[in-house]
């Protein structure tokens, strides 16, 4: 099989529309039914939901307090739009940091989970995010672990990375398989 990967010169929000276009194309080619997207404010998830209506889409946002305080970053307007589009938003501890980051911050060390996250960042921040949100949504019962899905992530704001993968729960982390990269920024 021959498959091309779309590489962006730079990471970031300016790649969002192209990623969504590429995801729609690949979803249709493979008959994929589930898409998970990382969208803290909901902007990218709304864009995705407005372009793709024939898939189960799950939005994953930062955990409460990610930017300080106790609040969420998703805007009320986007929360309502996602609800109207039938897209659930899942909020939970980050699978590749969570309590481990708290331990590292307190004791100035590093945990094995943080090593995994840094290893994935060797490809790109977006690849790490795609793996992480797939685990989180699978643990929340919102994604299957027995079929391929598309995961969309990014670097900062917007999205710049998409992969086809088979998700896994945290307890079976090493069963997760990345089958192909649809798009990513060049590191």
N, C-alpha and C positions, 0 to 999 in steps of 0.2 A: 504494500500500500504506500502511496505517496501522498503526503499532506504538507501544506505550507503553514508556516507560522507568521503572523503579522507582528513585526517589531516596530515599536514606536521609538523615535529618537530620544524623547524625553518622557519621564513619567508625569502623571497628573491629569487634572480635570479636562484638559483640552482633548483627551482621547476618549471621553465617555461615549459620545455618539457613535464613533467608529466601532468601539467594543460592542455596543448594543447591536449594531448592524451585523457584525461578524458572528455574534452569539445567535442571533435569529437565524442566520444562514446555516450554521452548524447544527443547531437544534433541529431544524427541519430536515437536514440531511440524515441525521442519526435517529430521528424520532424520539428525542429526549423529552421527557414529561416534566422534569423538575429542574428549577433554576434557583440558586441561592445567591444573593447579592449582599455585599457589605455596604451599607449606606447609613451613616450616623445621623445625618439630618433628614434623610428620606429623599433627597433630591434625585439621586441616581436611581433609586428604586422606583420612584414615580415615573421617570423617563422610560425605564425598562417596561413597566406595566402598561404604559401608553403605547408602546411599540409591539409588545408581545402579549396576546390575550389567550393563547392556546397552550399555556403551560401553568403548572403549579409553581408560583414564585414565592420565595420566602425572603424577607428582608432581615438582616441581622445588624443590630446597632451596638454601639459601645455600651458597656455596663454603666449603670447609674454611678455618678461620681468620677467617671473617667477623666473629665476635665476639671475636677474639683467640685466640692459641694455634693449635693445628693440628687441633682437633677439629671434628666436625659437630654440628649442633644437633638432628638427628632423634633421638628417643629409641629405645632398643633395642626397647621394647615396640611402638611405632608402626611401626618398621621391620619387625618380625615380622608385625604385623597387615596392613600393606600387602602384604607378600610373600604372605600367605595369601589376600588379596583379588585377587592377580594384578596389582597396581599397581606398576610400576617407579618407583624414585626416581632422578632424574637430578641429579647434582651437578657443577657446572662453574663456570668464571669467568662473571661476570655480563656479559651481552651489551652492556649500556648503561653499563658503567663499566670493569671489568677493568683492563687495564694503563693505560688512560687515567687512572683515579683515582690510580694509583701515581705517574704523571707529575705530575698536579696537586698531589698531596700533597708531592712532593719539590720542585717548582719554582714552586709557588704560581701556577699558571695554570689554564686551562680548555681542555679538548679538545672537538672538534666532537661527539663522542659524548655528552659531558656536556651540551652544548647541546640535543641531541635529547632526552635524558632530562628535562631541565628543561622543555622545551616540552610533552612529554606530561604532566608533572605539572601543567601549567596546567589540564588536565581533572581529574585526580586522581592521587594516588600509585598507586592501583589500576590505572588505565589504563596507566601506565608499566610496572607490573609485568606486566600481561597481555601487552603487546607484548614485553617482555624475555624472559619465560619461553617464549613461543612461538618466538622465535628460537633460544633455547638448546636447547629440545627438538627443534626441526627440525634444528639442527646436529648433535645427537646421534643423528639417525636415528630418533627416536621419534614424530615427527609428519609427516603428509604436507604438502606445500606446494601441492598441486593441488586441494584441496577445503576447504570451510569447517570450522572447528573452533570449540569454545568455549574461551575462556581465562578463568581465574578468578584474581584477585589481591586484594590488600588493602593496608591501611595499618597497619603494626605487626603485631599478632596477629590471627588469624582472617582472614576474607575479607569484602569489602564491594563488590566490583566483578566484573562478568562481561560479556564481549563475545563477539560472533560475529566471527571474522576468518579471513582466509586468511593462513597463516604464510609466512614467507620465511626463507632462510638469511642469515647475516650479510653474505655477499658480494653478496646481492641485496636488502638491507634495504628499499630503497624500492619493492619489489614487494609488501611486506606491505600488506594492506588491512583496515581495520576496517569491517565491514559493518553492524554494529548494536551498540548498547549495551543490554544486558539490565538492568543495575543498576549504580548507582554512588552514592557519597555526594555530597551537594551541597558544592561547594568553599567 
